Amino acid sequence: MGTDTVRARVTDEVAERRREQHGWYFYDWACSVYSTSVLTVFLGPYLTAVAKHAADADGFVHPLGIPIRAGSFFAYSVSASVILSIFVMPMAGAAADRTGRKKPLLAASAYLGAAATTGMFFLDGDRYLLGGLLLVVANASVAVSMVLYNSYLPQIAPPEERDAVSSRGWAFGYAAGSLVLIADLVLFTAHDSFGVSESTAVRICLASAGVWWGAFTLVPLKRLRDRRTAPGRRAPAHGWRQLAATVRDMRGKPLTLSFLFAYLVYNDGIQTVISQASVYGSEELGLSQSTLIVAVLLVQVLAVGGALGMGRLARVYGAKRTILGSLVAWTVTLAAGYFLPAGAPVWFFVLAAGIGLVLGGSQALSRSLFSHLVLGGKEAEYFSAYEMSDRGMSWLGPLLFGLTYQLTGSYRDAIISLVVFFVIGFALLARVPVGQAIRDAGNPVPDRI
């Protein structure tokens, strides 16, 4: 084979890899709008208000006859979505690795989630149970889709590119969230000019996130390609059994399992802050919905630069050290949030700025670092375990937040209780020798890790 032929083949391979990477970025562009507009901004305060409208004189709702404080219903719904996710994510990951057909599974989970989100337009009156059901379906669906999406990373990016590719994906997501939040802010603040009520404006914002999610999912479905898998892979087990099988397999690589456990702990705290910040701002600090939208928009804009900037820091200091630094920043930011005065939006904006600067980078670098620890041929299966604490899918954090509020009636106590996740997560991650973990997984170790 001549030199020109080899050079042409390498050029074609690079071009195809870039094409897949660009398509891969667009799934973050598609589904991140759900995480920002729905989970972070509108659904928490709105579903809490709907639950309070349906509550009895003591402030409790009674789903399935169980007394629940209306202010805790949203947090409990997030936790319930994770319980469902634990059953479906491992099955989807194992099925994807066994068959090599990730795209059909990605399409099914993405469009189920988009449909559930679009259906939130019908969440009005006292339909808190409908809201909880749609939240559970949408959250479980985005969790499954992210398992499949993340599992493409080791296949479309060589080790030296993964921090940058992962960071760009997060940046695409935050850019999309910013654009849609600007449109949401215009609609919400000027709803009278558009001839709709405030409640209708919120429901349009919720539903439009589902439409956006479904429309832009077409791009990755067109550009990503499935890979053949080795013959003879066994059929996936069900739910907990598959998760247990995946964890047993990881026990042969204990350092990979140690990193995953550290990630599950600290990311549980990150995702709970994201999903409960709007409830804290509206219920404890008395801030308006418009103020919350502007704050989250600030987070999105700064998170784009934060994700790219921390990606550059990782090239100098290594991904692990950069993540550890971000966990210190999370702890300080959360502690400051406890002391925020009520009715003071400026200080809430300062807090949002701090969150934005560390949010994207801590998540993007965690994803790329874990991709180095995954065994070849088991990407989706391993990422199913990873994903259980990603994108607002954590369950212990919302449960702790909800229980703390249930017992104390104070959202300040609920928010400060989350510090424990960052402290423990830092200690666990600091103990993991990631270079050795990468070698144990049979993967090449980057110069900086």
C-alpha positions in Angstrom: 0.0 0.0 0.0 1.5 3.3 -1.1 2.2 6.3 1.2 -0.4 8.4 -0.5 -3.0 5.7 0.0 -2.2 5.4 3.7 -2.3 9.2 4.1 -5.6 9.4 2.3 -7.1 6.7 4.5 -5.9 8.4 7.7 -7.3 11.7 6.5 -10.7 10.0 5.8 -10.7 8.4 9.2 -10.0 11.7 10.9 -12.7 13.4 8.9 -15.2 10.6 9.8 -14.2 10.9 13.5 -14.8 14.7 13.4 -18.2 14.2 11.8 -19.2 11.8 14.5 -17.9 14.1 17.2 -19.9 17.0 15.9 -23.0 14.8 15.8 -22.3 13.6 19.3 -22.1 17.2 20.6 -25.6 17.8 19.3 -27.2 15.3 21.7 -26.0 17.5 24.5 -27.5 20.4 22.6 -30.8 18.5 22.3 -31.4 17.1 25.8 -29.7 19.7 28.0 -32.6 22.0 27.5 -34.7 19.5 29.5 -32.2 19.6 32.3 -32.1 23.4 32.4 -35.6 24.7 31.5 -37.5 21.8 33.0 -35.6 20.2 35.9 -33.6 23.2 37.1 -35.9 26.2 36.4 -39.6 25.6 35.9 -40.8 22.2 37.1 -39.6 22.3 40.7 -41.4 25.6 41.7 -44.4 24.9 39.4 -45.0 21.3 40.5 -44.5 22.4 44.2 -47.2 25.1 43.6 -49.5 22.5 42.0 -49.0 20.1 44.9 -49.7 22.9 47.4 -52.9 23.7 45.6 -53.9 20.0 46.0 -52.8 19.8 49.6 -55.0 19.5 52.7 -55.3 22.1 55.4 -52.1 20.8 57.0 -50.1 21.2 53.8 -49.9 17.5 52.9 -50.8 15.6 49.8 -51.6 11.9 49.9 -50.4 9.9 46.8 -51.3 6.3 47.3 -52.6 7.3 50.8 -49.1 8.3 52.0 -48.9 11.7 53.7 -46.2 13.8 52.1 -45.5 17.5 52.7 -46.3 19.3 49.5 -42.9 21.0 49.5 -41.2 17.7 49.4 -43.2 16.1 46.6 -40.8 17.3 43.8 -37.7 16.0 45.5 -39.3 12.7 46.2 -40.4 12.4 42.6 -36.8 12.9 41.5 -35.8 10.1 43.8 -38.5 7.8 42.4 -37.3 8.5 38.9 -33.9 7.1 39.9 -35.3 4.0 41.4 -36.9 3.3 38.0 -33.6 4.2 36.3 -31.7 1.7 38.3 -33.8 -1.0 36.7 -33.7 0.2 33.1 -30.2 1.7 32.6 -28.2 -1.5 33.2 -30.5 -3.5 30.9 -30.1 -0.8 28.1 -26.4 -0.6 28.6 -25.9 -4.4 28.4 -28.2 -4.7 25.4 -26.3 -2.0 23.6 -22.9 -3.7 24.2 -24.3 -7.1 23.3 -26.0 -6.1 20.0 -23.9 -3.0 19.1 -27.1 -1.3 18.2 -26.9 1.8 20.3 -28.7 4.2 17.9 -32.2 2.5 18.0 -32.0 2.4 21.8 -30.9 6.0 21.9 -33.8 7.0 19.7 -36.4 5.2 21.7 -35.3 6.6 25.1 -34.8 10.1 23.7 -38.3 10.3 22.1 -40.0 8.7 25.1 -38.5 11.4 27.3 -39.3 14.2 24.8 -42.9 13.0 24.6 -43.2 13.0 28.4 -41.7 16.5 28.6 -44.0 17.8 25.9 -47.0 16.3 27.8 -46.2 18.6 30.7 -48.2 21.2 28.9 -51.3 19.5 30.4 -50.0 19.9 34.0 -52.4 22.4 35.5 -54.9 22.8 38.3 -54.2 20.2 41.0 -52.7 17.5 38.7 -49.6 17.0 40.8 -49.7 13.2 40.3 -49.6 13.7 36.5 -46.6 16.0 37.0 -44.9 13.5 39.2 -45.5 10.7 36.7 -44.2 12.7 33.7 -41.2 13.7 35.7 -40.4 10.1 36.5 -40.8 9.0 32.9 -38.7 11.9 31.5 -35.9 11.6 34.1 -35.7 7.8 33.5 -35.6 8.3 29.8 -32.9 11.0 29.8 -30.9 8.7 32.1 -31.0 5.8 29.6 -30.3 8.0 26.7 -27.2 9.5 28.5 -25.9 6.0 29.1 -25.9 5.3 25.4 -24.7 8.8 24.5 -21.7 8.7 26.9 -20.7 5.2 25.8 -19.9 6.6 22.4 -17.1 8.8 23.9 -14.3 6.1 24.0 -15.3 5.1 20.4 -15.2 8.5 18.8 -12.3 10.1 20.6 -8.8 8.8 21.2 -7.4 9.2 24.8 -5.6 12.5 24.1 -8.8 14.1 22.7 -11.3 13.0 25.3 -11.1 15.8 27.8 -11.5 18.4 25.0 -14.3 16.4 23.3 -16.2 15.9 26.5 -15.8 19.5 27.5 -17.1 20.7 24.1 -20.2 18.4 24.5 -21.0 20.1 27.8 -20.4 23.5 26.3 -22.8 22.7 23.5 -25.4 21.7 26.1 -25.0 24.9 28.2 -25.1 27.1 25.0 -28.4 25.5 24.0 -29.8 25.9 27.6 -28.9 29.6 27.4 -30.6 30.2 24.1 -33.8 28.5 25.2 -33.8 30.2 28.6 -33.6 33.6 26.9 -36.8 32.7 24.9 -38.4 31.4 28.1 -37.6 34.6 29.9 -39.2 36.7 27.2 -42.3 34.6 27.2 -42.6 34.4 30.9 -42.0 38.1 31.7 -44.2 39.3 28.8 -46.9 36.6 29.0 -49.7 39.2 29.0 -48.4 40.7 25.7 -48.6 37.2 24.2 -52.2 36.8 25.5 -51.4 33.9 27.9 -51.5 33.5 31.6 -48.4 33.0 33.7 -49.3 29.4 34.3 -49.8 28.8 30.6 -46.5 30.5 29.9 -44.7 28.0 32.2 -46.5 25.1 30.6 -45.4 26.3 27.2 -41.8 26.6 28.4 -42.0 23.0 29.7 -43.5 21.6 26.6 -41.2 23.5 24.2 -38.2 21.8 25.9 -39.6 18.4 24.8 -40.1 19.6 21.2 -36.5 20.9 21.1 -35.2 17.7 22.6 -37.0 15.6 19.9 -36.1 17.8 17.0 -32.3 18.1 17.6 -32.0 14.4 18.4 -32.2 13.8 14.7 -28.6 15.2 14.2 -26.8 12.6 16.3 -29.0 9.8 15.0 -27.9 10.7 11.5 -24.1 11.1 12.2 -23.3 8.5 14.9 -22.7 5.0 13.7 -23.0 1.6 15.5 -20.1 -0.7 15.8 -20.0 -4.4 15.5 -19.6 -6.4 18.8 -17.8 -9.6 19.5 -20.1 -12.6 18.9 -21.3 -14.7 21.8 -22.2 -11.9 24.2 -24.9 -13.1 26.6 -28.3 -11.6 26.8 -28.7 -8.8 29.4 -30.3 -9.7 32.7 -33.0 -7.6 34.3 -32.7 -4.5 36.5 -30.9 -5.1 39.8 -29.4 -8.4 38.5 -27.8 -6.7 35.6 -26.5 -3.9 37.8 -25.1 -6.5 40.2 -23.4 -8.4 37.3 -21.8 -5.1 36.1 -20.5 -4.3 39.6 -19.2 -7.9 40.0 -17.4 -7.4 36.7 -15.9 -4.1 38.0 -14.7 -5.9 41.1 -12.0 -7.3 38.9 -10.9 -3.7 38.4 -11.2 -2.3 41.9 -9.7 1.1 41.1 -12.3 1.7 38.4 -15.0 0.8 41.0 -13.4 3.2 43.6 -13.5 6.1 41.1 -17.1 5.3 40.2 -18.1 5.3 43.9 -16.4 8.6 44.5 -18.1 10.1 41.5 -21.5 8.8 42.5 -21.1 10.5 45.9 -19.9 14.0 44.8 -22.1 14.1 41.7 -25.1 13.2 43.8 -24.5 16.5 45.6 -24.0 18.4 42.3 -27.2 17.1 40.7 -29.2 17.8 43.9 -28.1 21.4 44.0 -29.0 21.7 40.3 -32.5 20.2 40.7 -33.4 21.9 44.0 -31.8 25.4 43.6 -35.0 26.9 42.1 -37.1 25.5 44.9 -34.7 27.0 47.4 -34.7 30.3 45.7 -38.5 30.6 45.4 -39.6 29.0 48.7 -36.8 30.0 51.1 -35.5 33.2 49.6 -38.8 34.5 48.2 -37.3 35.2 44.7 -39.6 35.6 41.7 -39.6 33.2 38.8 -38.1 35.9 36.5 -35.1 36.2 39.0 -34.7 32.4 39.0 -34.6 32.3 35.2 -32.0 35.1 35.0 -29.9 33.3 37.6 -30.0 30.0 35.7 -29.3 31.8 32.5 -26.2 33.2 34.2 -25.2 29.7 35.2 -25.6 28.5 31.6 -23.5 31.3 30.1 -20.7 31.0 32.6 -20.8 27.2 32.4 -19.8 27.3 28.7 -16.6 29.1 29.6 -16.1 27.1 32.8 -16.3 23.8 30.9 -13.8 24.9 28.3 -11.6 26.7 30.8 -11.4 23.7 33.2 -10.6 21.5 30.1 -7.5 23.7 29.6 -6.6 23.5 33.3 -6.8 19.7 33.0 -4.2 19.7 30.3 -1.8 21.5 32.7 -2.7 20.0 36.1 -4.5 16.8 35.1 -8.1 16.0 35.3 -8.1 14.5 38.8 -6.5 17.6 40.4 -8.8 19.9 38.5 -11.9 17.9 39.7 -10.7 18.0 43.3 -10.3 21.8 43.0 -13.8 22.1 41.7 -15.2 20.1 44.7 -13.6 22.6 47.1 -15.3 25.4 45.1 -18.6 23.5 45.3 -18.3 23.2 49.1 -17.5 26.9 49.6 -20.4 27.9 47.2 -22.9 25.7 49.0 -21.9 26.9 52.4 -22.3 30.5 51.2 -25.7 29.7 49.9 -26.9 28.8 53.4 -26.3 32.4 54.5 -28.0 34.1 51.6 -30.5 36.8 52.8 -34.1 36.4 51.6 -35.3 38.8 49.0 -31.8 39.7 47.7 -31.5 38.7 44.1 -28.0 40.2 43.7 -26.5 37.8 46.1 -28.3 34.9 44.5 -26.8 36.0 41.2 -23.3 35.9 42.8 -24.0 32.4 44.0 -25.2 31.4 40.5 -22.0 32.8 39.0 -19.9 30.6 41.3 -21.9 27.5 40.4 -21.6 28.2 36.7 -17.8 28.5 36.8 -17.4 25.0 38.2 -20.5 23.2 37.0 -19.6 22.2 33.5 -15.9 21.4 34.1 -16.5 19.2 37.0 -19.0 17.1 35.1 -17.2 17.1 31.7 -13.8 16.1 33.2 -15.4 13.4 35.4 -17.0 11.9 32.2 -13.7 11.9 30.2 -11.7 10.6 33.2 -14.1 7.6 33.6 -13.9 6.9 29.9 -10.2 6.0 30.4 -11.2 3.4 33.1 -13.8 1.5 30.9 -13.0 -1.9 29.5 -13.2 -2.1 25.7 -16.5 -3.6 24.5 -18.3 -2.8 27.7 -18.6 1.0 27.3 -22.4 1.2 27.6 -22.6 -1.4 30.4 -20.1 0.6 32.5 -21.6 3.9 31.7 -25.0 2.6 32.9 -23.5 2.4 36.3 -21.8 5.8 35.9 -25.0 7.5 34.7 -27.0 6.6 37.8 -25.8 9.8 39.4 -25.7 12.0 36.4 -27.9 14.8 35.0 -30.2 15.1 38.0 -30.7 11.3 38.3 -29.2 11.1 41.8 -31.6 9.8 44.4 -29.9 10.0 47.8 -29.3 13.7 47.6 -33.0 14.6 46.7 -34.1 12.1 49.4 -31.8 13.8 52.0 -33.0 17.2 50.9 -36.7 16.2 51.1 -36.3 14.4 54.4 -34.4 17.3 55.9 -37.2 19.7 54.9 -39.8 17.2 56.0 -38.3 17.1 59.5 -37.2 20.7 60.0 -39.5 22.7 57.7 -36.4 24.7 56.6 -34.9 24.8 53.1 -31.7 26.3 54.6 -31.1 23.2 56.6 -32.0 21.1 53.5 -29.4 22.9 51.3 -26.6 22.8 53.8 -27.1 19.1 54.4 -25.7 18.5 50.9 -22.2 19.6 51.9 -21.6 16.1 53.1 -21.6 14.8 49.5 -18.7 17.1 48.5 -16.6 16.4 51.5 -16.9 12.6 51.3 -16.6 12.7 47.5 -13.3 14.7 47.7 -11.8 12.3 50.3 -12.8 9.2 48.1 -11.5 10.7 44.9 -8.2 11.8 46.4 -7.4 8.2 47.3 -7.8 6.8 43.8 -4.5 6.4 41.8 -6.1 7.1 38.4 -2.9 6.3 36.4 -2.8 2.8 37.8 -6.6 2.5 37.3 -6.2 3.3 33.6 -3.4 0.7 33.2 -5.4 -1.9 35.0 -8.3 -1.3 32.5 -5.8 -2.0 29.7 -5.9 1.5 28.3 -3.0 3.9 27.4 -2.3 6.5 30.1 -2.3 10.2 28.9 0.6 12.4 29.7 -1.6 14.4 32.1 -4.4 12.7 34.0 
